[in-house]
Structures are given as structure tokens and as C-alpha cells.
Amino acid sequence: MISNTKLDHLLRVDTPKDYRVSYKYHILFWVIYFLFNTLRWSSIHNDFSYSLKTNLIGFPIHMALAYFNVYYLMPRYIYTRKYVLYVVYIIAALVLMLLVKYNLTYYLVSPVVMPEIAPEINHLTFDYAIQTMLGEFYVISFVTAIKITVDRLRENSKLHDLEKRQLTTELRFLRSQVSPHFFFNTLNNIYSLTLEKSDKAPEVVLKLSELMRYLLYGTKKRKQNLRKEIECIQNYIDLERIRFNDSLKVSFKIEGDLDGHTIAPMLLIPIVENCFKHGASKNINKTQINIDLKIVEDFMYFSAVNTIPKKGHKNKKISKEGGIGLSNIKKRLELGYGKNDYKLSIFEKDGMFNVGLKLRV
């Protein structure tokens, strides 16, 4: 039995990273903003000391309002569509900020609370209130825009990671379908030979062990060496030749340089298997199967052609269970390769069933 720990490990899918903004970036943003604002207003007032003091008072208020908005008001009222309450609370926060900033500036810095306006304002006026609240609203809007942008990027990253995880999971599932389906057919071959008490049974078992080794150890990678995939196909063909004897004619031709090319493991086997399962197994007459593989630069051209069984020959069990192979290949190609990386064609012509695959390898 598989332990719970091992089972959890097998079923675990890595979760996407939490793309939070580090505290150091918050600090860096406010430090740069503070220095910029201090230098800007010192040039306007021609008084660095006054600008420094007012910004030391103003920036904690900026920060409190900005974080209060993005971390409390927006999640509670904007995201829940309570817009009226949001407007009420943001106005209340701005009014409270106005009173705090005015009194701190008046009593700690200078009675002239806004020297840039002529005549100089030394008491709480409507102009001072409007100018100050607009300034704070500008800061809130700027920080909110940054927060929304970061949130959107984080959500897009999470969505991308989720799609990637779903893709990986589906590919694993499709690949897991191939092995039991393949073994089911191969074990049927061995069963037939043992019933006949054929001397070929030991050879079939040896070939099957080689296939099992490939399926157990060679299919763990996302891409496998093309030569190993071809060796697997050759072993399968040898098994079927033993089973069908002279009633089956198989041609397997390979052209081009196989070195340096890779392929999704067990991608071609279902095509070859389909030839035997729905060609040779259903045909009471002699069957011809032609399999060709050619490498041209970065592309592999693979074709499998088999005799179509006569219409009078039916096997309900085979036709019911034989649809896994080609549909599996279509899904794996869609999920594992780009649109320009493959072309799959399936058609009947002159009494032959044809499957052609052009694949970037």
C-alpha cells in the first residue's frame, strides 16, 4: 500500500507564488517620494527648513490615508460594490486629515499654513481646505493606481500558473491512459499465445519486459529521446509480428538523422497500436501495415497506413474500447505543442486507413 505521505506527494501540485510587494519597496517608494516633495517645495518656498518640517508632518498623513484606502476601504466597500459608503468614508477621512494637518502645521511649524498662496493663509479657510484635500486625494489616487496595477499583475500571474497546473495535470492524466491501454492489448497477445501453447511465448514476455522498462523509466520526462521512442515502437511491432505470423505484412522505414531530436514519450505508440488493433485484429484476410518515419531538419514526418477491415466483419468489444488511442493523441498534441509545431491528419483512401503526423522534434 502507498503511505498517506507518499500519496500526498504524488498528488501534490505546486501552488503559484504569492507575488506580494516586499516591505523594502514600500519604504523605497515613500523615501523617494518624500525627498522629491521636500526638494520641490523648498524651491517653491525658497525655504528648505519649512519644506522639510511640513513634509515630515504631511507624509505620515499621506501614508495613513493611502494604506487606509487600499487595505481597508477598497476591499470592504469597492470590491463589495458599496460605493456610497465608500464615498462617505473617504470624504470623512479627508476632512479628519485636513484638521490634523492644519493643527500640526499651525502649532509645530508656522502659523502661516500655506505660504505659497497670496495673501498668506494663517487660519483654516475654504481655499486651504480645498487645496489640501485635493493634494491628499492626488496621493491616494497615485498609490491606489499602483496597488490596482500590482493586484492585476498578481492575478494574471496566478491565472497563468493555474492554467499551467491544469495543463500539466491533464497531460499527466492523458499519458497515464496510454500505459494501461497498451498493456491491456499486449497481455491479450500473450494470453492468445499461451492458449496455443506457442514456443514464441517466452520471446513475447522478453519483449514485453523491455517495453515495461521503457514505460516505467522512460516516460517520466516531458520529452524523451526519439531513438528510445522508436525502439519502443520496434519492440511492439515485433510482438505483433509474432502474434499474427504470415497473415500480417508490416513495413517500418526510418529516414534521416535521429540524433538530437526529442518527442513526448508514448506519443507514437497509440498510432501504431491503432493499425494493429483496428486493422489486423479486425481483418480475417491478409493485412498490410506501412509505417514510415522521416526526419527533415527540425520536423518529423510520421505516417501509419493499415488495411481497412471488410464491412461485414464486426467486433463490438473492440470498437467500443478502441477509441482511446487517437483521441488521446489529439489532446496531447493540443496541450503539449504549439499550433505551428504539429499537424495531424486522419483519413481513408483506397481501402487504407491513414494517420499522418508532422511534428517539430
Secondary structure by P-SEA (a helix, b strand, c coil): cccaaaaaaaacccccccccccaaaaaaaaaaaaaaaaaaaaaaaccaaaaaaaaaacaaaaaaaaaaaacccccccccccaaaaaaaaaaaaaaaaaaaaaaaaacccccccccccccccccccaaaaaaaaaaaaaaaaaaaaaaaaaaaaaaaaaaaaaaaaaaaaaaaaaaaaaaaaaaaaaaaaaaaaaaacccaaaaaaaaaaaaaaaaacccccccccaaaaaaaaaaaaaaaaaaacccbbbbbbbbccccccccccccaaaaaaaaaaccccccccbbbbbbbbbbcccbbbbbbbbbbcccccccaaaaaccccaaaaaaaaaacccccccbbbbbbccccbbbbbbbbcc
